[in-house]
Amino acid sequence: MFPQHPWYGVRDQCRYNLILGYNCTASCRYCFVQTIFDDPIPTIFVDSAEMTTELRNFLSQTPDAGVSTGEYIDSFLFDEITGHTRELMDVFASFPESTLELRTKSARIGHLPPDPIPQILVSYSVNPPDVVTFAEPATPSLETRLIKAGELHDRGYRIALRIDPVIPAKEFEKGYRALAGLVEQHLGWHRVYRVFLGVLRFDHALLERLTQTAGGRQLIDSEFVPCPDGKYRPFTHQRVEIFRMLVGEIREYAPAIDFSITMEPDYVWRAVLGP
C-alpha cells in the first residue's frame, strides 16, 4: 500500500494503491510498467492472508481511505483465479467510509460477486476507437468495455470511466469530442458515477522506449515538458484546454457528474473545475 506522489492527487478520490501483481498481457504502448520490471511476464501476489491482514490494519488507521488496484496490472486479469475482488470486498465491507477502485479494460466479468458492496467502484479505462486500435491493441474494443460496464451497473456496481491517458497526437480533438457520444450510445451517462481524466505522461525511461519504435514516436508527436514529479507532460495551458474540452463535452450529457483529474497539481484542478 502506498500513497500517490505528493505533487498530485490531493483531491483525488483514490489516493492509495494496493499492488496485487505487476505486468499485464495488454501491453498498451503508453504503459509505464513496461520500463520498471526486468521481464514482461505477469506476476501475481498470492499471499491473500497477509494482504487482508495488512489492509485491515491500514483501514483501521485510515477508515476513509480511497484505495485503487490496477496500477501495475489490470484488476480483473487473473481475478477469476485469485478471487482477490471477493476477498477485498469482505475487508472493505467493514469500513463503510472507504472506497475500493478496481481499474480495468477487461470483458471478463462473469466471476464477480453478484452482491457488491457500496464502496466498490469499477473504473473502465476508455479512449476513442482509433486510439484503442493503435495504442491498446490487445484489449477489448471501446464498445465492448462500455457494454460490460453497463452490465456491471445493472448488477449493482458503481461505474466510473477513466479517460486516461488522453493521447494528444495530431488531430486528436475530433476523436475525444466524439467519445462522450459513444459513451451515451453504448453505456448511457446516467450509469456513470464519476469520470477520471488524465493526459499522457511518462518518465525518461518510457520516453526512451517510445522513441525506439515508429508507433511509440507517433504517441509523442507533440510537445512535452518536464514536471516536478519527474514526468513529461504537455504544457499546463494545453492540459487545461484538453480537460476543459472533455468536461464540456461530457456535461452536455451529464451536467452534474463528478470529475477527478489524475496526477495533476491542485492549480490544474482549479483551472478546470474551480475551487
C-alpha positions in Angstrom: 0.0 0.0 0.0 1.5 3.3 -0.9 0.2 6.9 -1.5 0.5 8.8 -4.7 3.2 11.4 -5.3 2.6 14.5 -3.2 2.6 16.7 -6.2 -0.7 15.4 -7.4 -3.7 13.5 -6.1 -4.5 16.0 -3.2 -8.2 16.0 -4.2 -8.3 12.6 -5.9 -10.9 10.2 -4.5 -8.5 7.2 -4.5 -5.1 8.3 -3.2 -3.6 4.9 -2.3 -2.6 2.0 -4.4 -2.8 -1.7 -3.5 -0.5 -3.8 -5.6 -2.0 -7.2 -6.4 0.6 -8.0 -9.0 2.5 -6.5 -11.9 2.9 -6.7 -15.7 -0.1 -7.0 -17.9 -0.9 -9.0 -21.1 -2.5 -5.9 -22.7 1.0 -4.3 -23.2 -0.5 -0.9 -24.0 2.1 1.2 -25.9 2.0 4.1 -23.3 2.1 1.9 -20.2 4.9 2.9 -17.7 5.0 -0.6 -16.2 7.0 -1.8 -19.3 10.0 0.1 -18.1 10.0 -1.0 -14.4 10.5 -4.7 -14.4 13.1 -7.0 -15.9 10.7 -9.2 -17.8 7.2 -8.8 -19.2 5.7 -11.9 -17.6 2.8 -11.2 -15.3 3.4 -11.8 -11.6 0.5 -12.2 -9.1 0.9 -12.0 -5.3 -1.0 -14.9 -3.8 -0.5 -14.5 0.0 -4.0 -13.3 0.5 -4.0 -13.8 4.3 -1.1 -11.4 4.7 -2.7 -8.9 2.2 -6.0 -8.8 4.0 -4.4 -8.5 7.4 -2.3 -5.6 6.4 -5.2 -4.0 4.6 -7.4 -4.2 7.7 -4.7 -2.6 9.8 -4.3 0.2 7.2 -8.0 0.9 7.0 -8.4 0.8 10.8 -6.0 3.7 10.9 -7.3 5.4 7.7 -11.0 4.4 7.6 -12.0 6.9 4.9 -9.2 5.9 2.5 -9.7 5.6 -1.2 -7.7 2.6 -2.5 -7.1 1.7 -6.1 -5.9 -1.6 -7.6 -4.9 -1.9 -11.3 -1.9 0.5 -11.1 0.6 -2.2 -12.2 -1.8 -4.8 -13.6 -5.4 -4.9 -14.7 -7.6 -5.6 -11.6 -9.5 -8.4 -13.4 -6.7 -10.0 -15.3 -6.4 -13.1 -13.1 -9.3 -12.3 -10.7 -11.2 -15.5 -11.8 -8.3 -17.5 -10.4 -7.2 -15.4 -7.4 -10.6 -14.3 -6.1 -9.0 -11.0 -5.0 -12.1 -8.9 -5.6 -14.2 -11.1 -3.3 -11.6 -11.0 -0.6 -11.2 -7.3 -0.8 -15.0 -6.8 -0.7 -15.0 -8.8 2.6 -12.4 -6.4 4.0 -13.9 -3.1 2.8 -17.4 -4.1 3.9 -16.2 -3.3 7.5 -15.2 0.2 6.5 -18.2 2.0 5.1 -16.4 5.3 4.6 -13.7 3.8 2.4 -13.6 3.3 -1.4 -12.1 0.5 -3.4 -11.5 1.3 -7.1 -11.0 -1.6 -9.5 -9.3 -0.4 -12.7 -9.9 -2.5 -15.8 -10.3 -2.8 -19.6 -11.5 -6.4 -19.2 -14.6 -8.0 -20.7 -14.3 -10.9 -18.3 -16.7 -10.0 -15.5 -18.8 -13.2 -15.0 -16.8 -14.2 -11.9 -17.6 -11.0 -10.0 -19.8 -11.4 -6.9 -23.5 -10.8 -7.5 -23.8 -8.7 -4.3 -21.3 -5.8 -4.5 -20.8 -3.6 -1.5 -21.5 0.2 -1.9 -17.8 1.0 -1.6 -16.8 -0.7 -4.8 -16.1 1.5 -7.9 -15.3 -0.3 -11.1 -13.3 2.1 -13.3 -13.3 1.3 -17.0 -10.4 2.9 -19.0 -11.7 4.3 -22.2 -10.3 6.0 -25.3 -11.6 6.7 -28.8 -11.8 3.6 -31.0 -8.8 4.7 -33.1 -6.7 5.1 -30.0 -7.8 1.7 -28.7 -6.9 0.1 -32.0 -3.5 1.7 -32.2 -2.3 2.1 -28.6 -4.2 -0.7 -26.8 -4.2 -3.5 -29.5 -4.5 -6.4 -27.1 -7.6 -5.1 -25.3 -11.4 -5.3 -25.8 -12.9 -2.6 -28.0 -14.4 0.5 -26.6 -17.9 -0.7 -27.4 -17.3 -4.0 -25.5 -15.9 -2.2 -22.5 -18.9 0.1 -22.3 -21.4 -2.8 -22.7 -19.7 -4.7 -19.9 -19.7 -1.6 -17.7 -23.4 -1.4 -18.3 -23.9 -5.0 -17.3 -22.0 -4.4 -14.1 -24.0 -1.3 -13.3 -27.2 -3.3 -13.7 -25.9 -5.9 -11.3 -25.4 -3.2 -8.6 -21.8 -2.0 -9.2 -20.9 1.7 -9.2 -19.2 2.5 -12.5 -16.5 5.1 -13.3 -14.8 5.9 -16.6 -11.1 6.7 -16.9 -10.3 8.8 -20.0 -6.7 8.4 -19.1 -4.3 8.8 -20.8 -5.6 11.3 -23.4 -3.2 10.9 -26.3 -2.6 14.5 -27.6 -1.4 13.3 -31.1 -2.2 15.0 -34.4 -5.9 16.0 -34.8 -6.8 14.2 -31.6 -9.6 16.6 -30.6 -12.1 15.1 -33.1 -12.0 11.6 -31.6 -12.1 12.8 -28.0 -15.0 15.1 -28.7 -16.9 12.2 -30.2 -16.1 10.0 -27.2 -18.9 11.4 -25.0 -21.5 10.5 -27.6 -20.2 6.9 -27.9 -20.4 6.5 -24.1 -24.0 7.7 -24.3 -24.8 5.3 -27.1 -23.2 2.1 -25.6 -23.5 2.7 -21.9 -25.5 5.8 -21.0 -24.1 8.6 -18.9 -26.9 8.0 -16.3 -25.0 4.8 -15.3 -21.6 6.6 -14.7 -20.8 7.7 -11.1 -17.5 9.5 -11.8 -15.1 10.4 -14.5 -11.3 10.4 -14.1 -9.3 12.5 -16.6 -5.6 12.3 -17.3 -3.2 13.2 -20.0 -0.3 11.1 -21.4 2.7 11.4 -19.2 5.9 9.5 -19.0 9.3 9.4 -17.3 12.7 9.4 -19.1 12.8 5.6 -19.3 9.5 5.4 -21.0 10.4 8.3 -23.3 13.4 6.3 -24.5 11.3 3.3 -25.1 8.7 5.2 -27.0 11.3 6.8 -29.3 12.6 3.3 -30.3 9.6 2.4 -32.5 7.5 4.3 -35.1 4.3 3.5 -33.1 5.9 4.9 -29.9 7.1 8.1 -31.7 3.6 8.6 -33.0 2.2 8.7 -29.5 4.6 11.6 -28.5 4.0 13.6 -31.7 3.6 16.8 -29.8 5.5 18.9 -27.3 6.1 17.7 -23.8 7.9 19.3 -20.9 9.3 18.0 -17.6 7.2 18.4 -14.5 8.1 18.5 -10.7 7.3 14.8 -10.3 9.9 13.8 -12.9 7.3 13.0 -15.7 6.9 14.7 -19.0 3.5 16.3 -19.9 2.1 18.8 -22.4 2.4 22.4 -21.2 0.0 23.3 -18.4 -2.2 25.5 -20.6 -2.6 22.7 -23.1 -3.6 20.2 -20.4 -6.1 22.6 -19.0 -7.6 23.1 -22.5 -7.8 19.3 -23.0 -9.6 18.8 -19.7 -12.0 21.7 -20.2 -12.9 20.3 -23.7 -13.6 16.8 -22.2 -15.6 18.3 -19.2 -17.6 20.4 -21.6 -18.5 17.5 -23.9 -19.4 15.2 -21.1 -21.6 17.8 -19.3 -23.7 18.1 -22.4 -25.0 14.6 -21.5 -24.4 14.6 -17.7 -24.4 18.1 -16.2 -24.0 17.0 -12.6 -21.4 14.3 -13.0 -18.3 14.3 -10.7 -14.8 14.6 -12.1 -11.3 13.8 -10.8 -8.2 14.8 -12.6 -5.4 12.2 -12.4 -1.8 13.0 -11.5 -2.2 16.8 -11.7 -1.4 19.5 -9.2 -4.2 21.5 -7.5 -3.8 24.5 -9.7 -4.8 22.4 -12.7 -7.9 21.2 -10.8 -8.9 24.8 -10.0 -8.3 25.9 -13.6 -10.6 23.2 -14.9 -13.2 22.6 -12.2 -13.0 25.6 -9.9 -12.2 25.8 -6.2 
